[in-house]
Amino acid sequence: MLKNFTSDKIIAGCDEAGRGCLAGPVVAAAVILPKGFKNITLNDSKILSKKKRELLRPIIEKQAISWAIGIVYPLEIDKINILNASFLAMHRAIEKLAIKAELLIIDGNRFNPYPKITHECIIKGDGKFMSIAAASILAKTHRDDIMKELDLKYPKYHWKNNKGYPTKQHRKAIAEFGSNKYHRKTFQLLPAQLT
């Protein structure tokens, strides 16, 4: 059962989606939930079904005190690396919050400090705290929407199904058609023997 992080400060939970993808952006969310927020279905987006994530998204967006999305696209990912791109996406989300957070709780073990706001890194935080789980849902569902839109332009990569992750089908399409501008060129797009 997830709990609320205990603090008198205004807390924003932060998480990202799409770090391990070969294509598409890394998307982060920052979410400030009301004190004592409860939802028995809410959990780490990775363990919830697509249907449950899509049911939770409007609930989070409506009930959160504030929420925001930050996006970093492949060209920038290739320039600064995926770890820094993940932090930058979170910074962009935090920056867009309508209410200023006083404490950031970050899913994972590392983070580039955000100016003038303290943070705490929590390993597997999306399975422990409500606001991080809420951020994981918003990051994942917003990213999936972007990949579905990109799939309409580039159907041969099957992004509506694989969302840019390195599935056999996705790698097969890269081998057949090459990469495009939404692929991360610094990632190993194909196994070494196929490049």
Order of alpha helices (4+ residues) and beta strands (2+ residues): beta-beta-alpha-beta-alpha-alpha-beta-beta-alpha-alpha-alpha
